[in-house]
Amino acid sequence: MIKFRAAKPGDEQVIFELICELALYEKAPEQVTNTAEQLAIDLFEDKICDAIVATLEGEIIGFALFYVSYSTWKGRCLYLEDFYVKEAKRQLGIGAKLFDEVVAIAKSRQVKRMDWQVLEWNEPALQFYRKQKAILDGEWVNGRLFFD
């Protein structure tokens, strides 16, 4: 049976391993510069983000990491930074349930909008989000700066 819960101290190593799996899937493993130790600080000490995990028989098999963002037009929003289920556990409906858990959290926090990004070549993810009735907006161009 799949269970969902808030991430807790001690989960950061497995969540970080899943982050690295996601980066590999997205063809960018070299871009991961975060560490499990920093993730623990950000999640549990500084509390600048939150995560929930999906477990099967006590094993973490997926996670969603998110934080509050802000829209000057809408107000408080929730940004879903990463959402991932182990490849071997896909097609079991876990992703949809995990996504629903994040949506429920967004609604409970009374945010006005939930945002995320998906790579344009990631057709399985695009199909998944379409099934969730998500609006996939191709109009906006992402901007980004990196700092060492």
VOVOTI-21117 format. One line per field, with one value per residue (C-alpha): residue number from 0; residue in one letter; chain; x, y, z. Coordinates in steps of 0.5 Angstrom, whole numbers, plus 500, padded with zeros to 3 digits. Example, Ala and Ser with C-alpha at 12.3 -4.5 7.8 and 13.67 -1.06 7.14 Angstrom:
! residues 2
seq	(0  1)
type	(A  S)
mol	(A  A)
xx	(525  527)
yy	(491  498)
zz	(516  514)
This chain:
! residues 148
seq	(0  1  2  3  4  5  6  7  8  9  10  11  12  13  14  15  16  17  18  19  20  21  22  23  24  25  26  27  28  29  30  31  32  33  34  35  36  37  38  39  40  41  42  43  44  45  46  47  48  49  50  51  52  53  54  55  56  57  58  59  60  61  62  63  64  65  66  67  68  69  70  71  72  73  74  75  76  77  78  79  80  81  82  83  84  85  86  87  88  89  90  91  92  93  94  95  96  97  98  99  100  101  102  103  104  105  106  107  108  109  110  111  112  113  114  115  116  117  118  119  120  121  122  123  124  125  126  127  128  129  130  131  132  133  134  135  136  137  138  139  140  141  142  143  144  145  146  147)
type	(M  I  K  F  R  A  A  K  P  G  D  E  Q  V  I  F  E  L  I  C  E  L  A  L  Y  E  K  A  P  E  Q  V  T  N  T  A  E  Q  L  A  I  D  L  F  E  D  K  I  C  D  A  I  V  A  T  L  E  G  E  I  I  G  F  A  L  F  Y  V  S  Y  S  T  W  K  G  R  C  L  Y  L  E  D  F  Y  V  K  E  A  K  R  Q  L  G  I  G  A  K  L  F  D  E  V  V  A  I  A  K  S  R  Q  V  K  R  M  D  W  Q  V  L  E  W  N  E  P  A  L  Q  F  Y  R  K  Q  K  A  I  L  D  G  E  W  V  N  G  R  L  F  F  D)
mol	(A  A  A  A  A  A  A  A  A  A  A  A  A  A  A  A  A  A  A  A  A  A  A  A  A  A  A  A  A  A  A  A  A  A  A  A  A  A  A  A  A  A  A  A  A  A  A  A  A  A  A  A  A  A  A  A  A  A  A  A  A  A  A  A  A  A  A  A  A  A  A  A  A  A  A  A  A  A  A  A  A  A  A  A  A  A  A  A  A  A  A  A  A  A  A  A  A  A  A  A  A  A  A  A  A  A  A  A  A  A  A  A  A  A  A  A  A  A  A  A  A  A  A  A  A  A  A  A  A  A  A  A  A  A  A  A  A  A  A  A  A  A  A  A  A  A  A  A)
xx	(500  503  503  505  508  511  519  523  530  533  530  534  539  534  531  537  539  532  534  540  536  531  537  540  533  533  540  543  547  553  548  547  551  547  548  544  547  544  538  537  538  534  528  528  532  531  525  525  522  517  517  513  515  511  513  512  513  517  521  521  520  518  518  515  519  515  515  511  512  509  505  504  498  495  498  501  502  506  512  513  520  521  516  519  517  522  522  521  515  511  505  502  498  503  505  498  496  503  501  494  497  501  495  491  497  496  489  490  495  490  494  492  496  501  506  512  516  517  522  519  522  519  513  511  511  507  502  501  500  495  491  491  488  494  495  502  504  509  508  513  521  524  530  535  542  547  551  557)
yy	(500  507  512  519  524  530  529  528  529  523  523  528  523  518  525  527  521  521  528  526  520  526  530  524  523  530  529  534  530  535  541  538  542  541  536  532  536  543  540  538  545  548  543  542  548  554  551  555  549  543  536  530  523  517  510  503  498  503  505  512  511  518  526  532  539  545  552  558  563  570  573  581  579  573  573  567  561  554  553  545  545  537  532  525  517  512  509  502  504  508  506  504  511  513  520  522  521  524  530  530  531  537  540  539  542  548  548  548  554  558  559  562  558  552  553  548  547  541  540  541  534  530  527  522  528  533  527  526  534  534  528  533  538  543  549  548  555  556  563  565  564  563  567  565  567  563  565  561)
zz	(500  498  504  503  509  510  509  516  518  516  509  506  503  500  497  495  491  488  486  482  479  476  474  470  467  465  462  467  472  472  474  481  486  492  497  502  508  505  503  510  513  508  509  517  520  515  513  506  502  504  501  502  500  497  501  499  505  508  502  500  492  490  493  491  494  494  497  497  492  490  484  485  481  485  491  495  490  491  487  485  484  483  483  482  482  481  474  477  481  475  472  479  479  485  481  480  488  490  485  488  495  493  490  497  501  496  497  505  504  500  495  489  484  483  478  476  470  465  460  453  450  457  453  459  464  459  458  465  467  461  465  471  467  468  463  460  458  452  452  458  457  463  466  470  473  477  483  486)
